[in-house]
Structures are given as structure tokens and as C-alpha cells.
Amino acid sequence: MASLTVRQLDDKLKRLLRLRAARHGRSMEDEVRVILRQAATETAREDLIGPPNPADEPQARPQVSAPTPPRQDVGAQPELRRPQVIADQRPRVLLIVGGGIAAYKSLDLIRRLQDRGIHVRCILTAAAQHFITPLAAGALCGEHVHTDLFDPRSEFDVGHIRLARDTDLIVVAPATADLMAKTAGGHADDLASAVLLATNRPILMAPAMNPLMWAARATKRNLAQLIADGVRIVGPNTGEMAERGEAGLGRMAEPLEIVTAAEPLLRAPGPLTGRRVLVTSGPTSEPIDPVRFIANRSSGKQGHAIATAAAAAGADVVLISGPVNLPDPPGMTVIKVETARQMLEAAEKALPVDVAIFAAAVADWRTERPSDSKIKKQQGQAPVLKLVENPDILSTIAHRKSGRPRLVIGFAAETDDVIANAQAKLAKKGSDWILANDVSPETGIMGGDSNTIHLVSAAGIEDWPPQTKDDVARRLVQRIVNELGKPSGSSKP
């Protein structure tokens, strides 16, 4: 009966009922029973003794400021007071806890999210319940913890669909190799995977697994598919594993790192909301032997600043970073690479995107055959290194016949003839804009915190004043917003 009643309610009333049920820690079905029981009890009392008679009440001193309510006729229906329902306006996160030793950190994560005014609901997989209990998670969340796809307390109104939609963000922490594989493959054989398949909300995953599992080809394929599907990734970090003597890349990001990555995804929509932006950053490192490599002085500061500004504007950002000494910016997917070929492969896998910004300083050459062992110094004899040209990432993406981003932006780091070289690069590479700068040693731009940009396009040259790299990033993002607002086919700055 309760199931039939709920299904016949309009959407607004259903939402109010869900809020009331959540506030009391009950399922919607139980809440309906409570409401019906209270209504039936009140009606029976009035049928037996009638409505209260004001004459039977003790006389009190009249209050001048309180008007006397109109007296009801005996037998008239009592006036029903409309309940005051206050909608919960807090951001909502659905936390899915996978089965791994890092699951214990999810309890701290719940508290960290709540400290920032975020309402948290929780799903525990069957494996997760071997590490933490629904009782512990429920005590922190303050409501029922969901564990079963076929739970009669919630599935009477298709609860897994409701869980997938009644949230602003889904966080999976820890995201085990199994959960990542299920999500990438579109499986839905338990509550967690069914919710992940049925949602139209952003998903943030915090992977956690053994380093060999993280490095496995299958996991790499699944990760690439998840990123292509728009799933955001935070971590993993490098550190000790649960297994004795095991250490490496695969440790789940710390709760505060996950919160930092989640907060931008819960912000109000920005001018780039719904847009996907690809940014490359930093240098590439081309090995000569296991010890030496070919690289450059790029710090990655400008590329990382651009990615951060795009994310702040609401974009879904994929940052492909070469080796840098910078923390990963929050609220985006970060892919770390070493070589130019790895960067090109990652960029192609990240497509389609609306905007591609190639800020990385990619090495033009690499050794044809890196040595497997360290090249020894020989007296009076220098080694001969045969160099071959690296792929041109900017040109490759800009000249795509299908799947080309609407806006392709490159950088030209020059030491002389800055404008002339940038104009030549614009024509040769096929990009829409080139951001040129003078990186001569005396400018301090390479590796520094400031930059002086000349925006070169088919429409002309725009000189920007010297400013911080963060300011350059914000100005560029505003230019991008303006450009995307124009009809397709126009590329004037």
C-alpha cells in the first residue's frame, strides 16, 4: 500500500517526503506508515471526544497582542495546519566505499565533507563491509547506509535510481581496481555499479590498489576509458601499502586531498560549465640512458595556472603534465607523462574536447635508441647520439580531420624575432591562436612567476602587459569564454 501511495504522488511531494524521511533516519516506506499512523490516531481521538472546547480550558489573562481565533462550530472539520518544510540547500555527495584497506579513511572523509557543510549519503560495497561497518558509516552520516541493490526498504520506489539522481556529486573512495573495471565496462551487478551506471551527475574517483595492479595494462585501459567518459580522478599517491614490504604508486589520496578535488565540482556553474578543456604543461624528458635525459627549463607553472583557471570557470579539465615539481591542481583529471610520445598518446585519448591548450615545452628531438645501461665516459672519446624528431603534438591535433577541438591554442617560447616566429608557427601548425613570449634568460620567464604574452591569431597581434602567470591564465580563460560565445568559424581574439 505504501509503495502504491508513493508512486502516485507528484514529484514535489515525493521530494518533501524524502527530506522528511532522511531527517528522521527512516526509509520512505516507513515514513509513509508513520504519517498514516499519526493521522489515523488523531482522527480516531477526535471522533471519540470531539474537538477541544475552549470553555473547558482554564481561563488565562487576556493578551492584547494576540487576537482570539474564530470559534469553530461543533462538528465542523478542524483546520489542518500546513507543516513547515525547510528544504536542505546543502551540497549533496553520495560516497561509494569500495573494498580495500583504505576504506577506513572514508570515515574521516565523511567528517571532512560535513565540516564544509556538505550532506553525505553512503553506499558500502559487500567487500567494503569487511573493513568498516554500516553502523560506523551510518553513525557519521546520520542516516541509513545503503548496501544492497535489492533492499526492500529502498527499492520499493526504485531506490538505486533515486540514489543516482538525488545528489550533486558521486565520490568513490577507495576506488578499487574492480570498481574501476566495472564502471569502465558499464557493469551493474550490485548497488554501487548500478548507481554509477544510472547517474547523470559528476563522478570523482580516488583509486587505491597495489602498485602492480595500478600499473597493469588492464587498469590503464580502464583508467583511459573512465577519463574519456568524463570521470574525474584524484590520486593515487606514492607510499607504503598494506602488504609488508610493499611500496609505490597506488596509495589512496588523503581525505583532505579528496575534499579539495570535490569542492570545485560542487560549485555553482561557471562560464565554461559543460565545456571540456585539455591542457598540456611542463617539459618532456627524453631518455639517453637510465641516468641522463634531454629536457628543458620549463617549470609547468603557466600550464598548471591555465588548467586551474579553466577549472575555476567550470570546465571539465584534463591536465597532461610532464615532470614538474608542482602539486596536482584540484578539481581536474591529471595525467602524468615523461616523453613527447606519451604526451601525444594521452592527448589523443583525451579527445574530444572543446578547447586544447598546448602550454607544454615539448622536446623537439629524442635519441633514436636510448641505451639500456649507463653510457660510460671514455677518455678523449665523446659518445655519438643520433637524434630523431619527436612528433609535433600541436600540429597533429590542429590538423585532425575529425574530432578537432573548436579552439586549438599553442605557445611559442622564443629568444629572438618573437612575433615573426610566432606568426610562422601559427601558419605552419594550423592552430587558432599562438601565445608568444620571450624566454631569454634576462626575462626570467622560464621557471619564473611572471610572463609577458603576445596573442597572435589570423586577425592580428594583441600585446598583453607583464603580469603574473595566474593573471595570464585568467585573461586567457576569459578570451576563451568570449570566443566560444561566438558563432563557429570565427577565431578573432
C-alpha positions in Angstrom: 0.0 0.0 0.0 2.8 2.4 0.9 4.6 1.6 -2.4 1.4 2.3 -4.4 0.9 5.6 -2.4 4.4 6.9 -3.1 4.3 6.1 -6.8 1.1 8.1 -7.1 2.5 11.2 -5.5 3.7 14.1 -7.6 7.4 14.8 -7.8 7.4 17.8 -5.5 5.6 15.9 -2.7 8.0 12.9 -3.2 10.9 15.2 -2.7 9.4 16.6 0.5 8.7 13.1 1.7 12.3 12.0 1.0 13.6 15.0 3.0 11.3 14.2 6.0 12.4 10.5 5.8 16.0 11.4 5.7 15.6 13.8 8.6 14.1 11.0 10.7 16.5 8.3 9.5 13.8 6.2 8.0 13.0 4.8 4.6 10.2 6.5 2.6 8.0 3.5 3.1 8.4 3.7 6.9 7.8 7.4 6.8 4.5 6.9 5.0 3.5 4.4 7.7 4.3 6.8 10.4 2.4 9.6 8.8 -0.7 7.4 8.2 -0.5 6.1 11.8 -0.4 9.6 13.2 -3.2 10.8 11.0 -5.4 7.7 11.9 -4.7 8.2 15.6 -5.6 11.9 15.5 -8.8 11.2 13.6 -9.9 8.5 16.0 -9.3 10.7 19.0 -11.5 13.5 17.5 -14.2 11.0 16.6 -14.3 9.8 20.2 -14.1 13.0 22.2 -14.6 15.7 19.6 -12.6 18.8 19.0 -11.4 20.6 22.1 -13.9 23.1 23.7 -12.4 26.4 24.6 -14.8 26.6 27.6 -13.2 23.6 29.1 -9.8 25.3 29.2 -8.6 27.2 32.2 -9.1 30.9 32.0 -5.9 32.8 31.3 -5.2 36.5 31.4 -6.1 38.0 28.0 -3.3 39.0 25.8 -3.8 42.3 24.0 -1.4 41.5 21.2 -2.8 38.1 20.3 -6.2 38.1 18.5 -8.8 35.5 19.6 -9.1 32.8 16.9 -12.6 32.3 15.4 -14.5 29.6 17.2 -15.4 26.5 15.1 -18.9 25.0 15.0 -19.3 21.7 16.7 -19.0 19.0 14.1 -17.0 21.2 11.7 -13.8 19.8 10.3 -10.8 21.0 12.3 -8.4 23.3 10.4 -5.3 21.4 9.3 -2.0 23.3 9.8 0.4 23.1 6.8 3.7 21.7 8.1 6.7 23.9 7.7 9.1 22.1 5.5 12.6 23.7 5.0 14.4 22.2 2.0 18.0 21.2 2.7 20.1 23.5 0.4 23.5 22.0 1.3 25.6 20.4 -1.5 25.0 16.7 -1.6 27.6 14.0 -2.0 27.0 10.3 -2.4 30.0 8.4 -1.1 30.7 4.9 -2.5 33.2 3.0 -0.4 35.0 0.2 -2.2 36.6 -2.9 -0.6 40.1 -2.1 0.4 42.2 -1.4 3.4 41.9 2.3 2.6 38.2 2.1 3.3 38.9 3.1 6.9 39.9 6.6 5.5 36.4 7.0 4.2 35.1 7.5 7.7 37.4 10.5 8.1 36.4 11.7 4.6 32.7 11.8 5.7 33.7 14.1 8.6 35.8 16.3 6.3 33.0 16.8 3.9 30.5 17.5 6.6 32.9 20.1 8.1 32.4 22.0 4.8 28.7 22.0 5.0 28.2 19.0 2.6 25.4 16.5 3.2 26.8 13.0 2.8 25.0 9.7 2.0 26.9 6.5 1.9 27.0 3.2 -0.1 29.1 0.3 1.1 30.0 -2.5 -1.3 30.0 -6.0 0.0 33.8 -6.0 0.1 33.9 -2.7 1.9 31.9 -4.2 4.8 34.8 -6.5 5.6 36.8 -3.3 6.5 34.2 -1.0 8.0 30.6 -1.5 9.1 27.4 0.2 8.0 26.8 1.1 11.7 30.0 3.1 11.8 29.3 4.9 8.5 25.7 5.5 9.4 26.6 7.0 12.8 28.8 9.6 11.0 26.3 10.2 8.1 23.3 10.4 10.4 21.2 8.2 8.2 20.7 4.8 6.7 23.7 3.4 4.9 22.9 1.6 1.6 24.4 -1.8 0.9 22.1 -3.9 -1.2 20.7 -3.4 -4.7 17.6 -5.4 -3.7 17.0 -3.8 -0.3 13.2 -3.8 0.2 13.4 -0.7 2.4 14.5 1.4 -0.5 13.8 -0.4 -3.7 10.0 -0.1 -3.4 10.4 3.1 -5.3 13.5 2.1 -7.4 15.9 3.4 -4.8 19.1 2.9 -6.8 17.9 5.3 -9.4 16.9 7.8 -6.7 20.4 7.5 -5.1 22.0 8.1 -8.5 20.0 11.3 -9.1 19.4 12.8 -5.6 23.0 14.0 -5.3 25.3 16.7 -6.7 28.4 14.6 -6.9 29.4 10.9 -6.5 32.7 10.2 -4.8 34.2 6.7 -5.0 36.8 6.3 -2.3 38.5 4.0 -2.3 38.0 3.2 -6.0 39.4 -0.4 -6.2 40.6 -2.0 -9.4 37.3 -4.0 -9.5 35.1 -0.9 -9.1 37.0 1.0 -11.8 36.8 -2.0 -14.2 33.0 -2.4 -13.6 32.4 1.3 -14.2 34.5 1.4 -17.3 32.8 -1.7 -18.7 29.2 -0.5 -17.8 28.5 -3.3 -15.4 25.6 -3.0 -12.9 25.5 -6.2 -10.8 25.5 -4.6 -7.4 24.2 -1.3 -5.9 27.4 0.7 -6.3 28.0 -0.2 -10.0 24.2 0.2 -10.8 24.2 3.7 -9.3 27.4 4.7 -11.2 25.8 3.5 -14.4 22.5 5.2 -13.8 23.8 8.6 -12.7 24.0 11.8 -14.7 26.0 13.5 -12.0 29.8 14.1 -11.9 31.9 11.3 -10.6 35.1 11.6 -8.7 37.2 8.5 -8.1 40.1 8.1 -5.7 41.9 4.9 -6.8 43.6 2.7 -4.3 45.3 -0.6 -5.0 48.6 -2.4 -5.1 51.3 -0.7 -7.3 51.4 -3.7 -9.7 47.6 -3.6 -10.0 47.8 0.1 -10.8 50.5 -0.4 -13.4 48.6 -3.3 -15.0 47.6 -2.8 -18.6 44.0 -3.7 -17.9 43.9 -0.9 -15.2 45.5 1.6 -17.6 42.9 0.7 -20.3 40.1 1.2 -17.7 41.5 4.4 -16.5 41.8 5.8 -20.0 38.1 4.8 -20.6 36.9 6.4 -17.4 38.7 9.7 -18.2 37.3 9.6 -21.7 33.8 9.2 -20.2 34.3 12.3 -18.0 35.2 10.7 -14.7 37.5 12.8 -12.6 40.4 11.2 -10.8 42.3 12.2 -7.7 45.5 10.4 -6.8 46.8 7.8 -6.3 49.8 8.8 -4.2 53.1 7.1 -3.6 53.7 5.4 -0.3 53.6 2.2 1.7 51.0 -0.4 1.0 49.1 -2.6 3.5 51.3 -5.5 2.4 54.5 -5.8 4.4 57.4 -4.5 2.3 55.2 -3.2 -0.5 55.5 0.5 -1.5 54.9 2.5 -4.6 52.2 4.3 -6.6 48.7 3.2 -5.6 48.0 4.7 -2.1 44.6 6.4 -1.9 44.7 10.2 -1.8 44.3 11.6 1.7 40.7 12.7 2.7 41.6 16.4 2.6 43.0 15.9 -1.0 39.7 14.3 -2.0 37.7 17.1 -0.4 39.8 19.7 -2.2 39.2 17.9 -5.5 35.5 17.6 -4.8 34.8 21.2 -3.8 35.2 22.7 -7.3 32.8 20.1 -8.7 30.1 21.3 -6.2 30.4 25.0 -7.1 27.8 27.0 -9.0 28.0 26.7 -12.8 30.6 28.9 -14.4 31.1 30.3 -17.9 32.8 27.1 -19.0 30.5 24.7 -17.4 29.7 21.9 -19.8 32.9 22.5 -21.7 35.8 20.1 -21.8 39.3 21.6 -21.9 42.7 19.8 -22.5 45.9 21.5 -21.2 49.4 20.2 -21.6 52.1 21.5 -19.2 55.7 21.3 -18.2 58.7 19.8 -20.0 59.1 16.4 -21.6 62.0 14.2 -20.6 63.7 12.1 -23.4 66.0 9.4 -22.0 69.5 9.0 -23.3 70.3 6.2 -20.8 68.9 5.2 -17.4 70.6 8.2 -15.9 70.7 11.0 -18.4 67.9 12.6 -20.5 67.1 15.5 -22.8 64.8 18.1 -21.2 64.4 21.9 -20.9 63.9 24.5 -18.2 60.1 24.6 -18.3 58.6 24.6 -14.7 55.0 24.0 -15.8 53.8 27.0 -13.8 52.0 28.6 -16.7 50.3 25.4 -17.9 49.1 24.5 -14.4 47.8 28.0 -13.8 45.8 27.8 -17.1 44.3 24.4 -16.0 43.4 25.9 -12.6 41.7 28.9 -14.1 39.7 26.8 -16.6 38.5 24.5 -13.8 37.6 27.6 -11.7 35.4 28.7 -14.7 33.6 25.4 -14.5 35.3 23.5 -17.3 35.9 19.7 -17.2 39.7 19.9 -17.4 42.2 17.2 -18.4 45.8 18.3 -17.5 48.6 16.3 -19.1 51.8 17.1 -17.2 55.4 16.3 -17.9 57.8 16.0 -15.0 57.3 19.1 -12.7 57.8 20.0 -9.1 54.3 21.3 -8.6 51.3 19.8 -6.7 48.4 18.5 -8.8 45.7 21.2 -9.2 42.4 20.2 -7.6 39.2 19.6 -9.4 40.5 18.1 -12.6 42.0 14.9 -14.1 45.8 14.9 -14.1 47.7 12.6 -16.3 51.5 12.4 -15.8 53.8 11.5 -18.6 57.5 11.6 -19.3 58.1 11.7 -23.1 56.7 13.6 -26.1 55.2 10.4 -27.5 53.5 9.6 -24.2 52.1 13.2 -24.2 50.7 12.8 -27.7 49.1 9.5 -26.9 47.5 10.9 -23.7 46.2 14.0 -25.7 44.6 11.9 -28.4 42.9 9.7 -25.8 41.5 12.8 -24.0 39.6 13.8 -27.1 37.0 15.0 -27.8 37.4 18.4 -26.2 36.1 21.9 -26.9 39.4 23.6 -26.3 43.0 22.3 -26.4 45.8 24.5 -24.9 49.3 23.2 -25.6 51.4 25.0 -23.0 54.0 22.2 -22.5 57.6 22.7 -23.7 57.9 19.5 -25.7 61.4 18.4 -26.6 61.9 18.6 -30.4 64.3 15.7 -30.5 64.9 12.4 -28.8 67.7 9.8 -29.1 66.9 7.2 -31.7 67.9 4.3 -29.4 68.3 5.1 -25.6 71.0 2.9 -24.0 69.8 0.2 -21.7 72.7 0.9 -19.4 74.7 4.0 -18.4 77.0 5.2 -21.1 80.5 5.2 -19.6 82.9 8.1 -20.1 85.8 7.2 -22.3 89.0 9.2 -22.2 89.2 11.5 -25.3 86.1 10.0 -26.9 82.7 11.6 -26.7 79.6 9.4 -27.3 77.7 9.9 -30.6 74.0 10.4 -30.0 71.8 10.0 -33.0 68.7 12.2 -32.7 65.3 11.8 -34.3 62.5 14.3 -34.4 59.7 14.0 -31.9 56.0 14.1 -33.0 54.5 17.6 -33.2 51.6 17.4 -30.8 50.2 20.8 -31.6 50.2 20.3 -35.3 48.9 16.7 -35.0 45.8 17.8 -33.1 45.2 21.0 -35.1 45.3 19.2 -38.4 42.8 16.4 -37.4 40.1 16.0 -40.0 37.7 14.6 -37.4 37.4 15.4 -33.7 39.4 18.6 -34.0 38.8 20.9 -30.9 36.9 24.0 -31.8 39.8 26.1 -30.4 43.4 25.0 -30.6 45.9 27.2 -28.8 49.7 26.8 -28.8 52.7 28.6 -27.2 55.8 29.9 -28.8 58.7 30.3 -26.4 61.3 32.3 -28.4 64.6 34.1 -27.7 64.6 36.3 -30.9 62.2 37.5 -33.5 59.3 36.6 -31.2 56.4 37.9 -33.2 57.8 36.8 -36.6 58.5 33.3 -35.3 55.0 33.1 -33.7 53.3 34.1 -36.9 55.2 31.5 -38.8 54.3 28.9 -36.2 50.6 29.8 -36.4 50.6 29.2 -40.2 52.6 26.0 -40.0 50.9 24.4 -37.1 47.3 25.1 -38.1 46.4 26.4 -34.6 43.9 29.2 -34.0 46.0 31.2 -31.5 49.6 31.3 -30.6 50.7 32.8 -27.3 54.2 34.0 -27.8 56.7 35.1 -25.1 60.4 36.0 -24.9 62.1 33.4 -22.8 65.6 34.9 -23.0 67.5 34.4 -19.7 67.3 38.0 -18.8 63.5 38.0 -18.8 63.3 35.4 -16.0 60.1 34.0 -17.6 61.3 30.4 -17.9 60.8 29.0 -14.4 59.6 32.3 -13.0 56.2 33.6 -11.8 55.5 36.3 -14.3 55.0 36.4 -18.1 54.6 38.8 -21.0 52.3 37.4 -23.7 51.6 38.4 -27.3 48.4 36.8 -28.6 48.9 36.0 -32.3 46.0 35.0 -34.5 44.8 35.3 -38.1 43.2 38.6 -37.0 46.3 40.2 -35.8 48.5 40.7 -32.7 47.4 41.7 -29.2 50.2 42.7 -26.7 49.4 41.9 -23.1 51.2 43.8 -20.3 53.6 42.0 -18.0 51.7 40.2 -15.3 51.8 37.1 -13.1 51.2 33.7 -14.7 48.0 33.4 -12.7 46.7 36.6 -14.3 47.8 35.4 -17.7 45.8 32.3 -17.1 42.6 34.1 -16.1 42.9 36.5 -19.0 43.3 33.7 -21.4 40.3 31.8 -20.0 38.2 35.0 -20.4 39.3 35.2 -24.0 38.3 31.6 -24.5 34.9 32.2 -22.9 34.3 35.1 -25.3 35.5 33.1 -28.3 33.2 30.1 -27.6 30.3 32.5 -27.4 30.8 33.5 -31.0 29.3 31.6 -34.0 31.5 28.7 -35.2 34.0 29.7 -37.8 35.2 33.0 -36.2 38.6 33.0 -34.5 39.2 36.7 -33.8 40.6 37.4 -30.4 
